[in-house]
Amino acid sequence: MFAEYKLTDDMAEIEAFLLSERQKVLSEAEWRFRMRGYGYNLRRTEDGVEVARLPQNTPLGTLRLT
């Protein structure tokens, strides 16, 4: 999907994009909403935040947030 205005499947680039966008918002709910606009579905799990590509909801990986 898109990260920093380019199409990519590299999880490292996606992770950097997601974390930079997380710093711009006040809540996790707002962050998830914004990322849906970029084509990512974020879901909180025991291991962190699962990242999936929309509209198929194809899992890409998991962010380990502290």
Biopython code that builds the backbone (N, CA, C, O; Angstrom):
import numpy as np
from Bio.PDB.StructureBuilder import StructureBuilder

atoms = [
    (1, "MET", "N", (0.836, -1.175, 0.000)),
    (1, "MET", "CA", (0.000, 0.000, 0.000)),
    (1, "MET", "C", (0.884, 1.243, 0.000)),
    (1, "MET", "O", (2.084, 1.161, -0.262)),
    (2, "PHE", "N", (0.296, 2.369, 0.289)),
    (2, "PHE", "CA", (1.028, 3.629, 0.214)),
    (2, "PHE", "C", (1.700, 3.967, 1.535)),
    (2, "PHE", "O", (1.089, 3.894, 2.601)),
    (3, "ALA", "N", (2.941, 4.330, 1.442)),
    (3, "ALA", "CA", (3.694, 4.843, 2.585)),
    (3, "ALA", "C", (4.587, 5.955, 2.052)),
    (3, "ALA", "O", (5.375, 5.742, 1.131)),
    (4, "GLU", "N", (4.460, 7.121, 2.625)),
    (4, "GLU", "CA", (5.214, 8.290, 2.166)),
    (4, "GLU", "C", (4.991, 8.534, 0.673)),
    (4, "GLU", "O", (5.937, 8.787, -0.072)),
    (5, "TYR", "N", (3.745, 8.456, 0.253)),
    (5, "TYR", "CA", (3.308, 8.810, -1.098)),
    (5, "TYR", "C", (3.811, 7.883, -2.196)),
    (5, "TYR", "O", (3.863, 8.287, -3.357)),
    (6, "LYS", "N", (4.182, 6.654, -1.859)),
    (6, "LYS", "CA", (4.567, 5.692, -2.878)),
    (6, "LYS", "C", (4.027, 4.321, -2.509)),
    (6, "LYS", "O", (3.850, 4.019, -1.329)),
    (7, "LEU", "N", (3.769, 3.504, -3.494)),
    (7, "LEU", "CA", (3.240, 2.160, -3.286)),
    (7, "LEU", "C", (4.372, 1.247, -2.822)),
    (7, "LEU", "O", (5.431, 1.192, -3.447)),
    (8, "THR", "N", (4.138, 0.526, -1.711)),
    (8, "THR", "CA", (5.179, -0.361, -1.187)),
    (8, "THR", "C", (4.568, -1.543, -0.448)),
    (8, "THR", "O", (3.457, -1.456, 0.074)),
    (9, "ASP", "N", (5.301, -2.640, -0.410)),
    (9, "ASP", "CA", (4.948, -3.807, 0.389)),
    (9, "ASP", "C", (6.014, -4.057, 1.448)),
    (9, "ASP", "O", (5.936, -5.045, 2.178)),
    (10, "ASP", "N", (7.014, -3.174, 1.543)),
    (10, "ASP", "CA", (8.095, -3.313, 2.503)),
    (10, "ASP", "C", (7.594, -2.926, 3.893)),
    (10, "ASP", "O", (7.248, -1.770, 4.134)),
    (11, "MET", "N", (7.558, -3.889, 4.798)),
    (11, "MET", "CA", (7.009, -3.653, 6.138)),
    (11, "MET", "C", (7.806, -2.612, 6.910)),
    (11, "MET", "O", (7.234, -1.901, 7.737)),
    (12, "ALA", "N", (9.097, -2.500, 6.669)),
    (12, "ALA", "CA", (9.915, -1.493, 7.360)),
    (12, "ALA", "C", (9.459, -0.085, 6.970)),
    (12, "ALA", "O", (9.343, 0.789, 7.828)),
    (13, "GLU", "N", (9.205, 0.132, 5.695)),
    (13, "GLU", "CA", (8.721, 1.437, 5.229)),
    (13, "GLU", "C", (7.323, 1.716, 5.759)),
    (13, "GLU", "O", (7.018, 2.836, 6.168)),
    (14, "ILE", "N", (6.476, 0.695, 5.752)),
    (14, "ILE", "CA", (5.110, 0.846, 6.255)),
    (14, "ILE", "C", (5.141, 1.174, 7.740)),
    (14, "ILE", "O", (4.406, 2.050, 8.196)),
    (15, "GLU", "N", (5.986, 0.479, 8.501)),
    (15, "GLU", "CA", (6.098, 0.719, 9.933)),
    (15, "GLU", "C", (6.554, 2.148, 10.218)),
    (15, "GLU", "O", (6.006, 2.811, 11.099)),
    (16, "ALA", "N", (7.552, 2.623, 9.477)),
    (16, "ALA", "CA", (8.029, 3.995, 9.666)),
    (16, "ALA", "C", (6.916, 4.997, 9.374)),
    (16, "ALA", "O", (6.754, 5.977, 10.101)),
    (17, "PHE", "N", (6.158, 4.757, 8.323)),
    (17, "PHE", "CA", (5.044, 5.632, 7.960)),
    (17, "PHE", "C", (3.965, 5.629, 9.052)),
    (17, "PHE", "O", (3.495, 6.687, 9.472)),
    (18, "LEU", "N", (3.582, 4.440, 9.499)),
    (18, "LEU", "CA", (2.537, 4.334, 10.514)),
    (18, "LEU", "C", (2.940, 5.020, 11.813)),
    (18, "LEU", "O", (2.129, 5.710, 12.431)),
    (19, "LEU", "N", (4.178, 4.835, 12.224)),
    (19, "LEU", "CA", (4.634, 5.450, 13.471)),
    (19, "LEU", "C", (4.748, 6.970, 13.352)),
    (19, "LEU", "O", (4.478, 7.692, 14.312)),
    (20, "SER", "N", (5.148, 7.456, 12.173)),
    (20, "SER", "CA", (5.204, 8.912, 11.996)),
    (20, "SER", "C", (3.802, 9.512, 12.003)),
    (20, "SER", "O", (3.597, 10.608, 12.525)),
    (21, "GLU", "N", (2.838, 8.799, 11.427)),
    (21, "GLU", "CA", (1.453, 9.267, 11.445)),
    (21, "GLU", "C", (0.870, 9.191, 12.849)),
    (21, "GLU", "O", (0.029, 10.014, 13.211)),
    (22, "ARG", "N", (1.303, 8.217, 13.645)),
    (22, "ARG", "CA", (0.803, 8.077, 15.019)),
    (22, "ARG", "C", (1.175, 9.286, 15.862)),
    (22, "ARG", "O", (0.427, 9.665, 16.762)),
    (23, "GLN", "N", (2.318, 9.893, 15.583)),
    (23, "GLN", "CA", (2.766, 11.062, 16.332)),
    (23, "GLN", "C", (1.927, 12.307, 16.036)),
    (23, "GLN", "O", (1.966, 13.274, 16.796)),
    (24, "LYS", "N", (1.174, 12.287, 14.942)),
    (24, "LYS", "CA", (0.390, 13.450, 14.522)),
    (24, "LYS", "C", (-1.007, 13.500, 15.126)),
    (24, "LYS", "O", (-1.698, 14.509, 14.986)),
    (25, "VAL", "N", (-1.437, 12.431, 15.797)),
    (25, "VAL", "CA", (-2.808, 12.357, 16.296)),
    (25, "VAL", "C", (-2.836, 12.274, 17.817)),
    (25, "VAL", "O", (-1.822, 11.999, 18.458)),
    (26, "LEU", "N", (-4.016, 12.516, 18.381)),
    (26, "LEU", "CA", (-4.166, 12.528, 19.827)),
    (26, "LEU", "C", (-4.569, 11.179, 20.417)),
    (26, "LEU", "O", (-4.285, 10.901, 21.582)),
    (27, "SER", "N", (-5.228, 10.340, 19.616)),
    (27, "SER", "CA", (-5.714, 9.070, 20.160)),
    (27, "SER", "C", (-5.454, 7.925, 19.184)),
    (27, "SER", "O", (-5.231, 8.130, 17.991)),
    (28, "GLU", "N", (-5.489, 6.722, 19.731)),
    (28, "GLU", "CA", (-5.317, 5.535, 18.881)),
    (28, "GLU", "C", (-6.490, 5.372, 17.926)),
    (28, "GLU", "O", (-6.307, 4.916, 16.797)),
    (29, "ALA", "N", (-7.690, 5.738, 18.361)),
    (29, "ALA", "CA", (-8.868, 5.639, 17.490)),
    (29, "ALA", "C", (-8.725, 6.560, 16.277)),
    (29, "ALA", "O", (-9.065, 6.172, 15.158)),
    (30, "GLU", "N", (-8.229, 7.762, 16.494)),
    (30, "GLU", "CA", (-8.019, 8.700, 15.384)),
    (30, "GLU", "C", (-6.949, 8.167, 14.437)),
    (30, "GLU", "O", (-7.075, 8.295, 13.219)),
    (31, "TRP", "N", (-5.907, 7.576, 14.989)),
    (31, "TRP", "CA", (-4.828, 6.988, 14.189)),
    (31, "TRP", "C", (-5.368, 5.876, 13.293)),
    (31, "TRP", "O", (-5.086, 5.843, 12.096)),
    (32, "ARG", "N", (-6.150, 4.959, 13.884)),
    (32, "ARG", "CA", (-6.737, 3.868, 13.098)),
    (32, "ARG", "C", (-7.627, 4.414, 11.987)),
    (32, "ARG", "O", (-7.605, 3.904, 10.867)),
    (33, "PHE", "N", (-8.411, 5.448, 12.290)),
    (33, "PHE", "CA", (-9.295, 6.047, 11.295)),
    (33, "PHE", "C", (-8.487, 6.653, 10.140)),
    (33, "PHE", "O", (-8.819, 6.454, 8.971)),
    (34, "ARG", "N", (-7.442, 7.381, 10.473)),
    (34, "ARG", "CA", (-6.590, 7.986, 9.433)),
    (34, "ARG", "C", (-5.935, 6.911, 8.562)),
    (34, "ARG", "O", (-5.849, 7.073, 7.345)),
    (35, "MET", "N", (-5.478, 5.825, 9.168)),
    (35, "MET", "CA", (-4.794, 4.782, 8.415)),
    (35, "MET", "C", (-5.747, 4.030, 7.486)),
    (35, "MET", "O", (-5.330, 3.539, 6.437)),
    (36, "ARG", "N", (-7.008, 3.938, 7.859)),
    (36, "ARG", "CA", (-7.996, 3.334, 6.957)),
    (36, "ARG", "C", (-8.081, 4.152, 5.674)),
    (36, "ARG", "O", (-8.279, 3.596, 4.594)),
    (37, "GLY", "N", (-7.935, 5.458, 5.786)),
    (37, "GLY", "CA", (-7.932, 6.326, 4.610)),
    (37, "GLY", "C", (-6.754, 6.058, 3.686)),
    (37, "GLY", "O", (-6.848, 6.273, 2.478)),
    (38, "TYR", "N", (-5.640, 5.588, 4.251)),
    (38, "TYR", "CA", (-4.464, 5.231, 3.457)),
    (38, "TYR", "C", (-4.504, 3.778, 2.991)),
    (38, "TYR", "O", (-3.611, 3.345, 2.264)),
    (39, "GLY", "N", (-5.520, 3.020, 3.394)),
    (39, "GLY", "CA", (-5.644, 1.634, 2.947)),
    (39, "GLY", "C", (-5.109, 0.601, 3.909)),
    (39, "GLY", "O", (-4.832, -0.530, 3.511)),
    (40, "TYR", "N", (-4.954, 0.975, 5.196)),
    (40, "TYR", "CA", (-4.474, 0.042, 6.204)),
    (40, "TYR", "C", (-5.529, -0.159, 7.286)),
    (40, "TYR", "O", (-6.175, 0.794, 7.723)),
    (41, "ASN", "N", (-5.693, -1.391, 7.707)),
    (41, "ASN", "CA", (-6.551, -1.695, 8.846)),
    (41, "ASN", "C", (-5.634, -2.055, 10.014)),
    (41, "ASN", "O", (-4.789, -2.943, 9.898)),
    (42, "LEU", "N", (-5.806, -1.364, 11.134)),
    (42, "LEU", "CA", (-4.996, -1.618, 12.324)),
    (42, "LEU", "C", (-5.877, -2.249, 13.386)),
    (42, "LEU", "O", (-6.975, -1.769, 13.666)),
    (43, "ARG", "N", (-5.379, -3.340, 13.980)),
    (43, "ARG", "CA", (-6.149, -4.050, 15.001)),
    (43, "ARG", "C", (-5.223, -4.408, 16.151)),
    (43, "ARG", "O", (-4.178, -5.028, 15.951)),
    (44, "ARG", "N", (-5.612, -4.014, 17.349)),
    (44, "ARG", "CA", (-4.813, -4.285, 18.551)),
    (44, "ARG", "C", (-4.900, -5.773, 18.891)),
    (44, "ARG", "O", (-5.993, -6.336, 18.950)),
    (45, "THR", "N", (-3.741, -6.413, 19.116)),
    (45, "THR", "CA", (-3.669, -7.813, 19.533)),
    (45, "THR", "C", (-2.745, -7.907, 20.749)),
    (45, "THR", "O", (-2.193, -6.901, 21.196)),
    (46, "GLU", "N", (-2.581, -9.111, 21.274)),
    (46, "GLU", "CA", (-1.678, -9.327, 22.404)),
    (46, "GLU", "C", (-0.233, -8.984, 22.048)),
    (46, "GLU", "O", (0.528, -8.530, 22.902)),
    (47, "ASP", "N", (0.142, -9.199, 20.790)),
    (47, "ASP", "CA", (1.517, -8.995, 20.345)),
    (47, "ASP", "C", (1.818, -7.561, 19.918)),
    (47, "ASP", "O", (2.984, -7.212, 19.734)),
    (48, "GLY", "N", (0.809, -6.734, 19.758)),
    (48, "GLY", "CA", (1.001, -5.366, 19.296)),
    (48, "GLY", "C", (-0.171, -4.933, 18.440)),
    (48, "GLY", "O", (-1.329, -5.148, 18.797)),
    (49, "VAL", "N", (0.141, -4.315, 17.298)),
    (49, "VAL", "CA", (-0.894, -3.845, 16.378)),
    (49, "VAL", "C", (-0.727, -4.574, 15.055)),
    (49, "VAL", "O", (0.295, -4.433, 14.384)),
    (50, "GLU", "N", (-1.736, -5.353, 14.684)),
    (50, "GLU", "CA", (-1.715, -6.069, 13.414)),
    (50, "GLU", "C", (-2.057, -5.098, 12.289)),
    (50, "GLU", "O", (-3.032, -4.351, 12.380)),
    (51, "VAL", "N", (-1.253, -5.112, 11.233)),
    (51, "VAL", "CA", (-1.448, -4.240, 10.081)),
    (51, "VAL", "C", (-1.929, -5.088, 8.918)),
    (51, "VAL", "O", (-1.305, -6.092, 8.572)),
    (52, "ALA", "N", (-3.046, -4.681, 8.312)),
    (52, "ALA", "CA", (-3.596, -5.408, 7.165)),
    (52, "ALA", "C", (-3.901, -4.425, 6.041)),
    (52, "ALA", "O", (-4.177, -3.250, 6.283)),
    (53, "ARG", "N", (-3.849, -4.918, 4.819)),
    (53, "ARG", "CA", (-4.139, -4.114, 3.638)),
    (53, "ARG", "C", (-5.628, -4.196, 3.328)),
    (53, "ARG", "O", (-6.213, -5.279, 3.305)),
    (54, "LEU", "N", (-6.222, -3.052, 3.093)),
    (54, "LEU", "CA", (-7.623, -2.997, 2.703)),
    (54, "LEU", "C", (-7.727, -2.954, 1.191)),
    (54, "LEU", "O", (-6.764, -2.505, 0.569)),
    (55, "PRO", "N", (-8.777, -3.368, 0.551)),
    (55, "PRO", "CA", (-10.041, -3.830, 1.093)),
    (55, "PRO", "C", (-10.077, -5.327, 1.377)),
    (55, "PRO", "O", (-11.052, -5.812, 1.953)),
    (56, "GLN", "N", (-9.047, -6.072, 0.992)),
    (56, "GLN", "CA", (-9.061, -7.519, 1.203)),
    (56, "GLN", "C", (-8.771, -7.897, 2.655)),
    (56, "GLN", "O", (-9.018, -9.033, 3.060)),
    (57, "ASN", "N", (-8.249, -6.954, 3.439)),
    (57, "ASN", "CA", (-7.850, -7.192, 4.833)),
    (57, "ASN", "C", (-6.747, -8.249, 4.913)),
    (57, "ASN", "O", (-6.760, -9.111, 5.792)),
    (58, "THR", "N", (-5.795, -8.169, 3.984)),
    (58, "THR", "CA", (-4.661, -9.084, 3.907)),
    (58, "THR", "C", (-3.612, -8.682, 4.941)),
    (58, "THR", "O", (-3.098, -7.565, 4.875)),
    (59, "PRO", "N", (-3.277, -9.556, 5.895)),
    (59, "PRO", "CA", (-2.276, -9.199, 6.924)),
    (59, "PRO", "C", (-0.905, -8.932, 6.312)),
    (59, "PRO", "O", (-0.452, -9.680, 5.446)),
    (60, "LEU", "N", (-0.240, -7.860, 6.766)),
    (60, "LEU", "CA", (1.099, -7.518, 6.320)),
    (60, "LEU", "C", (2.141, -7.792, 7.374)),
    (60, "LEU", "O", (3.273, -8.162, 7.060)),
    (61, "GLY", "N", (1.757, -7.610, 8.647)),
    (61, "GLY", "CA", (2.700, -7.801, 9.738)),
    (61, "GLY", "C", (2.132, -7.220, 11.028)),
    (61, "GLY", "O", (0.970, -6.819, 11.093)),
    (62, "THR", "N", (2.981, -7.186, 12.052)),
    (62, "THR", "CA", (2.570, -6.695, 13.357)),
    (62, "THR", "C", (3.576, -5.665, 13.856)),
    (62, "THR", "O", (4.786, -5.889, 13.803)),
    (63, "LEU", "N", (3.064, -4.534, 14.341)),
    (63, "LEU", "CA", (3.897, -3.518, 14.976)),
    (63, "LEU", "C", (3.996, -3.834, 16.454)),
    (63, "LEU", "O", (2.976, -4.081, 17.097)),
    (64, "ARG", "N", (5.174, -3.833, 16.999)),
    (64, "ARG", "CA", (5.371, -4.051, 18.427)),
    (64, "ARG", "C", (5.469, -2.686, 19.091)),
    (64, "ARG", "O", (6.526, -2.055, 19.082)),
    (65, "LEU", "N", (4.367, -2.241, 19.662)),
    (65, "LEU", "CA", (4.328, -0.932, 20.322)),
    (65, "LEU", "C", (4.516, -1.103, 21.813)),
    (65, "LEU", "O", (4.071, -2.094, 22.393)),
    (66, "THR", "N", (5.174, -0.140, 22.433)),
    (66, "THR", "CA", (5.390, -0.196, 23.878)),
    (66, "THR", "C", (4.345, 0.610, 24.600)),
    (66, "THR", "O", (4.361, 0.683, 25.828)),
]
sb = StructureBuilder()
sb.init_structure("model")
sb.init_model(0)
sb.init_chain("A")
sb.init_seg("    ")
for serial, (resi, resn, name, xyz) in enumerate(atoms, 1):
    if name == "N":
        sb.init_residue(resn, " ", resi, " ")
    sb.init_atom(name, np.array(xyz, "f"), 0.0, 1.0, " ", f" {name:<3s}", serial, name[0])
structure = sb.get_structure()
